[in-house]
Amino acid sequence: MTRLSVEMLAADPVEPITSAGHAQLGIAVLAGIAVIVLLITKFRLHAFLALTIGSLALGAFAGAPLDKAIISFSAGLGSTVAGVGVLIALGAILGKLLADSGGADQIVDTILAKAGGRSMPWAMVLIASVIGLPLFFEVGIVLLIPVVLMVAKRGNYSLMRIGIPALAGLSVMHGLIPPHPGPLVAIDAVKANLGVTLALGILVAIPTVIIAGPVFSKYAARWVDVPAPEKMIPQRASEDLEKRPGFGVTIATVMLPVVLMLAKALVDIVIDDPENMVQRVFDVIGSPLIALLAAVLVAIFTLGRAAGFTKDRISSTVEKSLGPIAGILLIVGAGGGFKQTLIDSGVGQMILDISKDWSIPALLLAWLIAVAIRLATGSATVATISAAGLVAPLAADMSTTHASLLVLAIGAGSLFFSHVNDAGFWLVKEYFGLSVGQTIKTWSVMETIISVVAGGLVLLLSLVI
């Protein structure tokens, strides 16, 4: 109801807010994106403000009345936050409970106890992928870096041989797998099926993370051989705890929303009858909201209570998890406003009209657009949201699987070549004690490998399904 009521405020999608021609619209798009890029990179303005100003600039350059541009932006922001805001909040709560209860440390310690020697890079990929499911990328880095540094130091491993697989696992989860913000917004924009996207995303993610993680780390370790910086090894969460949850129950809790959403997708494929009671039940329990809410409620007992948390401590943990995501919610919301301004200005229809005369596949076009915006802004989330808004009309005539592949193509493109305008670049550089050149040879190349391999796999899948 909320989403419908918000979208009613938007301009009629059949009646664009401007009657500008393709040339003027094309210039407006470039100008709007240029404003966003300039504000983020040159003036270091927060992405939320840059996207807001860029959206209004886009409408103005397209010749739209300012009041209509404001309505479009507001409606897009509202519908996006209504669609994914609660999911982002629930994901943040689950991630905070996982970290503070020592559950993440339990996963790490258990897997590392079973691994050693040549299997260690593979263990790091596994750890990062499991922990990266409910955590935002930056939170995952902060959580895993101490583990990476300690393993490298105590086991006398190359820092890059251990670090690159962990970073690859986190990055692939962030770009391709819901419930991360980027994929969720793209799914919402192109009206893709979340369960199918999740299943195909995992299918693409597995070979991608193997190539960009353990395989590439062999070369990264040769190119950059640096010791683990002592000063960057912080205290782990579980060191202050008397007990922590078990390995099996922690894994089950983290995987619960994924299992529920995949089960819904499977039932939808097998039964395919909206009136069937079994399908209706799975449509409810497998919806992202219920799946994540169930995981959070279960985590309160399996993680929080298992770690000896009191009711007040659990309440405090939940409260602390919501503060840091305010910026993410605003950026995602403003990105949705920018997307709606693009659509209501007629830009989406323009892309649709022009692409009819091109021989370039829609999935490749989506990947290229995401790559261009990623290189310009440095933000994978901004790239995903903006590209999804531009190519959303291309999904209108697509099958369910191809609409999901369109989301994955956008996600893959959004990870291309992280460099100096990306906060993640500096995070990795400082934590690992690298120079700018060393960070480019390791982190930036790894991100490019993920983008290219995932994009290629998406195109291959489109030929067979």
C-alpha positions in Angstrom: 0.0 0.0 0.0 2.8 2.4 0.9 4.6 1.9 -2.4 1.4 2.3 -4.5 0.4 5.4 -2.7 3.9 6.9 -3.1 4.0 6.1 -6.8 0.7 7.7 -7.4 2.5 11.0 -6.8 4.7 10.5 -9.8 4.1 11.8 -13.2 2.1 9.4 -15.4 4.8 7.1 -16.9 3.0 7.2 -20.3 3.1 11.0 -20.2 6.8 12.1 -19.8 7.4 15.2 -17.7 9.2 16.7 -20.8 8.7 16.5 -24.5 12.4 16.9 -25.4 13.8 15.1 -28.3 16.4 12.3 -28.1 19.3 14.7 -28.6 18.3 17.0 -25.8 17.5 14.0 -23.5 20.9 12.5 -24.3 22.6 15.7 -23.4 20.5 16.0 -20.2 21.6 12.5 -19.1 25.3 13.2 -19.7 24.9 16.6 -17.9 23.1 15.1 -15.0 25.6 12.4 -14.5 28.4 14.9 -15.0 27.0 17.0 -12.2 26.9 14.0 -9.9 30.4 12.9 -10.8 31.8 16.5 -10.3 30.1 17.0 -7.0 31.3 13.6 -5.6 34.9 13.7 -7.0 35.8 17.3 -7.2 33.9 18.9 -4.3 33.7 15.7 -2.1 30.0 16.2 -1.6 28.1 13.4 0.0 26.5 11.1 -2.6 23.0 11.8 -1.2 23.3 15.5 -1.9 25.1 14.9 -5.2 22.3 12.6 -6.4 19.6 15.0 -5.3 21.2 18.0 -7.1 22.0 15.8 -10.1 18.4 14.7 -10.4 17.1 18.2 -10.4 19.8 19.2 -12.9 18.8 16.3 -15.2 15.2 17.5 -15.1 16.2 21.1 -15.8 18.5 20.1 -18.7 15.7 18.0 -20.2 13.4 21.0 -20.1 11.1 19.7 -17.5 9.2 22.1 -15.1 11.0 22.1 -11.8 7.9 21.3 -9.8 7.4 18.1 -11.9 11.1 17.2 -11.5 10.7 17.5 -7.8 7.6 15.3 -7.7 9.4 12.6 -9.8 12.5 12.7 -7.5 10.4 12.6 -4.4 8.2 9.7 -5.7 11.3 7.7 -6.7 12.9 8.3 -3.4 9.8 7.3 -1.5 9.1 4.2 -3.5 12.7 3.0 -3.3 12.9 3.4 0.4 9.5 1.7 0.8 10.7 -1.2 -1.4 14.2 -1.8 0.1 14.6 0.4 3.2 13.2 -2.2 5.7 15.2 -4.9 4.1 18.5 -2.9 4.4 17.6 -2.3 8.1 16.9 -5.9 8.8 20.1 -6.9 7.1 22.0 -4.5 9.3 20.4 -5.9 12.5 21.3 -9.4 11.4 24.9 -8.5 10.6 25.3 -6.6 13.9 24.0 -9.6 15.9 26.3 -11.9 14.0 29.3 -9.7 14.7 28.7 -8.7 18.3 27.6 -12.1 19.5 30.9 -13.7 18.3 29.0 -15.7 15.8 31.2 -14.4 13.0 34.3 -15.2 14.9 33.0 -18.7 15.6 32.5 -19.3 11.8 36.0 -18.0 11.1 37.8 -20.0 13.9 36.0 -23.2 13.0 36.8 -23.0 9.3 40.4 -22.0 9.9 40.9 -24.9 12.4 40.1 -27.2 9.5 42.2 -25.5 6.9 45.9 -25.0 6.4 48.6 -24.7 3.8 47.3 -24.5 0.2 43.6 -24.7 1.4 43.9 -21.5 3.4 42.9 -19.1 0.4 39.9 -21.3 -0.2 39.0 -21.2 3.4 39.1 -17.4 3.3 36.8 -17.3 0.3 34.3 -19.5 2.1 34.5 -17.4 5.3 34.0 -14.1 3.4 31.2 -15.5 1.3 29.2 -16.8 4.3 29.8 -13.8 6.4 29.3 -11.4 3.5 25.7 -12.6 2.9 24.1 -10.5 5.6 26.7 -7.8 6.0 27.4 -4.6 4.0 30.8 -4.6 2.3 32.4 -2.0 4.6 31.2 -3.9 7.7 32.5 -7.2 6.2 35.9 -5.6 5.6 36.1 -4.3 9.2 35.1 -7.7 10.5 37.4 -9.8 8.4 40.5 -7.7 8.2 41.7 -8.7 11.8 41.3 -12.4 10.8 43.2 -11.9 7.5 46.0 -10.1 9.3 46.2 -12.6 12.1 46.2 -15.6 9.7 48.9 -14.0 7.5 51.0 -13.2 10.6 50.7 -16.5 12.6 50.8 -18.8 9.6 53.5 -16.9 7.8 51.3 -16.5 4.7 51.6 -13.8 2.0 49.1 -11.1 3.0 47.8 -10.9 -0.6 47.4 -14.7 -0.8 45.0 -14.6 2.2 43.6 -11.1 1.7 42.5 -11.1 -1.9 40.3 -14.2 -1.6 38.5 -12.6 1.4 38.0 -9.4 -0.4 36.8 -11.2 -3.5 34.2 -13.1 -1.5 32.9 -9.9 0.1 32.8 -8.0 -3.2 31.0 -10.6 -5.2 28.3 -10.9 -2.5 28.0 -7.1 -2.4 27.5 -6.7 -6.2 25.5 -9.8 -7.1 23.6 -11.3 -4.2 20.5 -9.8 -2.5 19.7 -8.7 0.2 22.6 -6.3 -0.5 21.3 -2.8 -1.4 22.5 -2.6 -5.0 21.0 -5.9 -6.2 17.8 -5.2 -4.3 17.3 -1.8 -5.9 18.1 -3.2 -9.4 15.6 -6.0 -8.8 12.9 -3.4 -7.8 13.7 -1.2 -10.8 13.5 -3.8 -13.5 10.7 -5.8 -11.8 12.8 -9.0 -11.6 12.0 -12.0 -9.5 14.1 -11.9 -6.3 14.3 -15.7 -5.8 15.4 -16.4 -9.4 17.9 -13.5 -9.2 19.3 -15.0 -6.0 19.6 -18.5 -7.5 21.3 -17.2 -10.7 23.4 -14.8 -8.7 24.8 -17.7 -6.7 25.4 -19.7 -9.9 27.4 -16.8 -11.3 29.1 -15.9 -8.0 30.8 -19.3 -7.4 33.1 -19.5 -10.5 33.6 -15.7 -10.3 34.9 -15.7 -6.7 37.1 -18.7 -7.4 38.9 -17.0 -10.4 39.1 -13.5 -8.7 40.0 -15.0 -5.3 42.3 -18.0 -4.9 43.4 -18.1 -8.5 44.2 -14.4 -8.9 45.7 -14.2 -5.4 48.7 -16.3 -6.6 49.7 -13.5 -9.0 48.8 -10.7 -6.7 51.1 -12.2 -4.0 54.0 -12.2 -6.6 53.3 -8.6 -7.7 52.9 -7.2 -4.1 54.7 -8.8 -1.3 54.0 -6.9 1.9 53.9 -8.0 5.6 50.7 -7.7 7.7 50.8 -4.3 9.4 51.0 -4.8 13.2 49.1 -1.6 14.1 46.0 -2.6 12.1 45.2 -5.8 14.2 42.3 -4.7 16.4 40.6 -6.6 19.2 38.0 -9.1 18.1 34.4 -8.9 19.3 34.4 -12.3 21.0 37.4 -11.6 23.1 35.2 -9.8 25.6 32.6 -12.5 25.7 32.4 -15.5 28.1 30.6 -17.6 25.5 29.5 -17.5 21.9 27.0 -19.3 19.7 28.0 -22.7 18.1 29.2 -23.0 14.5 26.2 -25.0 13.2 23.5 -22.8 14.6 25.3 -19.7 13.4 25.5 -21.0 9.9 21.9 -22.0 10.0 20.8 -18.6 11.1 22.8 -16.8 8.4 21.5 -19.1 5.7 17.9 -19.0 6.8 16.7 -16.0 4.7 18.6 -17.4 1.7 17.0 -20.8 2.1 13.5 -19.3 2.5 13.9 -17.1 -0.6 15.3 -19.9 -2.7 12.5 -22.2 -1.5 9.9 -19.7 -2.7 11.5 -19.5 -6.1 11.6 -23.3 -6.4 7.9 -23.7 -5.4 6.9 -20.9 -7.9 8.7 -22.9 -10.7 7.3 -26.3 -9.7 3.7 -25.4 -8.9 3.1 -22.2 -10.9 -0.5 -21.8 -9.6 -1.1 -18.5 -7.7 -4.3 -20.1 -6.1 -2.4 -23.1 -4.8 -2.2 -23.0 -0.9 1.3 -24.3 -0.8 2.6 -21.7 -3.2 0.7 -18.9 -1.3 2.4 -20.0 1.9 5.8 -20.0 0.4 5.1 -16.7 -1.3 4.7 -15.2 2.2 7.5 -16.9 4.1 9.9 -16.6 1.1 9.3 -12.9 0.6 12.4 -10.8 1.4 10.7 -9.0 4.3 9.4 -12.1 6.1 12.6 -14.1 5.3 14.9 -11.4 6.8 12.5 -10.7 9.7 12.4 -14.4 10.6 16.2 -14.5 10.5 16.5 -11.5 12.8 14.0 -13.0 15.3 15.8 -16.3 15.2 19.2 -14.6 15.6 18.0 -12.8 18.8 17.8 -16.3 20.4 20.4 -18.3 18.5 23.1 -15.6 18.5 22.2 -13.0 21.1 20.9 -15.2 23.9 23.5 -17.9 23.1 26.2 -15.3 23.7 24.7 -14.5 27.1 23.2 -11.1 26.0 20.5 -9.7 28.3 17.3 -8.2 26.8 18.8 -4.7 27.3 22.1 -5.7 25.5 20.1 -7.2 22.6 18.0 -4.0 22.4 21.2 -1.9 22.4 22.8 -4.0 19.7 19.7 -3.6 17.5 19.6 0.2 18.1 23.4 0.6 17.3 23.0 -1.4 14.0 20.5 1.2 12.6 22.6 4.4 13.0 25.4 3.6 10.5 22.9 2.7 7.7 21.3 6.1 7.7 23.7 7.3 5.0 23.2 4.1 3.0 19.4 4.5 3.1 19.6 8.1 2.0 22.0 7.3 -0.9 19.8 4.4 -2.1 16.7 6.6 -1.8 18.3 9.5 -3.7 19.4 7.0 -6.3 15.8 5.8 -6.6 14.8 9.5 -7.1 17.4 9.9 -9.8 16.2 6.7 -11.5 12.5 8.0 -11.4 13.6 11.3 -12.8 15.4 9.5 -15.7 12.2 7.4 -16.4 9.7 10.3 -16.1 11.9 12.5 -18.4 11.5 9.8 -21.1 15.2 8.8 -20.9 14.3 5.1 -20.5 12.1 5.2 -23.5 14.9 6.9 -25.4 17.3 4.1 -24.5 14.6 1.6 -25.7 14.1 3.4 -29.0 17.8 3.8 -29.8 18.8 0.3 -28.7 16.3 -1.2 -31.3 18.7 -0.1 -34.0 21.8 -1.4 -32.3 23.2 -4.9 -32.6 24.5 -4.8 -29.0 22.7 -7.2 -26.6 20.7 -5.6 -23.8 22.7 -7.4 -21.2 26.0 -6.1 -22.6 24.5 -2.5 -22.8 23.5 -2.7 -19.2 27.0 -3.9 -18.2 28.7 -1.1 -20.1 26.4 1.6 -18.7 27.1 0.4 -15.1 30.9 0.3 -15.9 30.9 3.9 -17.1 29.0 5.2 -14.1 31.2 3.1 -11.7 34.4 4.5 -13.2 33.0 8.1 -13.0 31.5 8.1 -9.5 33.4 5.3 -7.7 30.3 4.0 -6.1 29.0 0.5 -7.0 25.6 1.3 -5.4 25.2 4.6 -7.4 26.3 2.8 -10.6 23.8 0.0 -10.0 20.9 2.3 -9.2 21.6 4.7 -12.1 22.1 1.9 -14.7 19.0 0.1 -13.5 17.0 3.2 -14.0 18.4 3.7 -17.5 17.8 0.2 -18.8 14.7 -0.7 -16.9 12.5 -0.4 -20.0 14.5 -3.1 -21.7 13.2 -5.6 -19.2 9.6 -5.1 -20.2 9.6 -7.8 -22.8 12.1 -10.1 -21.1 11.5 -13.5 -19.6 11.8 -13.9 -15.8 15.2 -15.4 -16.1 16.5 -12.7 -18.5 15.2 -9.9 -16.3 17.2 -11.5 -13.4 20.3 -11.7 -15.7 19.8 -8.0 -16.5 20.1 -7.3 -12.8 23.3 -9.4 -12.6 24.8 -7.7 -15.6 24.2 -4.3 -13.9 25.7 -5.7 -10.7 28.8 -7.0 -12.5 29.4 -3.8 -14.3 29.1 -1.8 -11.0 32.2 -3.6 -9.7 34.5 -2.7 -12.5 38.0 -1.2 -11.6 37.7 0.5 -8.3 40.1 3.4 -8.1 40.9 6.6 -6.2 37.3 7.9 -6.2 36.0 4.8 -4.4 35.9 4.7 -0.6 36.5 0.9 -0.7 39.8 1.6 -2.5 41.1 3.7 0.4 39.7 1.3 3.0 41.7 -1.6 1.5 44.8 0.5 1.1 44.9 1.7 4.7 44.0 -1.7 6.3 46.6 -3.6 4.3 49.3 -0.8 4.5 49.6 -0.6 0.7 50.7 2.2 -1.6 48.3 3.6 -4.2 50.2 1.6 -6.9 50.1 -1.6 -4.9 46.4 -1.2 -4.3 45.7 -0.8 -8.0 47.7 -3.9 -8.8 45.8 -6.0 -6.3 42.4 -4.6 -5.3 41.6 -2.7 -8.5 42.6 -5.6 -10.8 40.7 -8.0 -8.6 37.5 -5.9 -8.9 38.0 -5.8 -12.7 38.3 -9.6 -12.9 35.1 -10.0 -10.9 33.3 -7.6 -13.2 34.5 -9.1 -16.5 34.1 -12.8 -15.4 30.7 -12.2 -13.9 29.6 -10.2 -17.0 30.8 -12.9 -19.3 29.0 -15.7 -17.3 25.8 -13.7 -17.4 26.0 -13.4 -21.2 26.8 -17.2 -21.5 23.8 -18.0 -19.3 21.6 -15.8 -21.5 22.3 -18.1 -24.4 21.3 -21.3 -22.7 18.3 -20.3 -20.5 
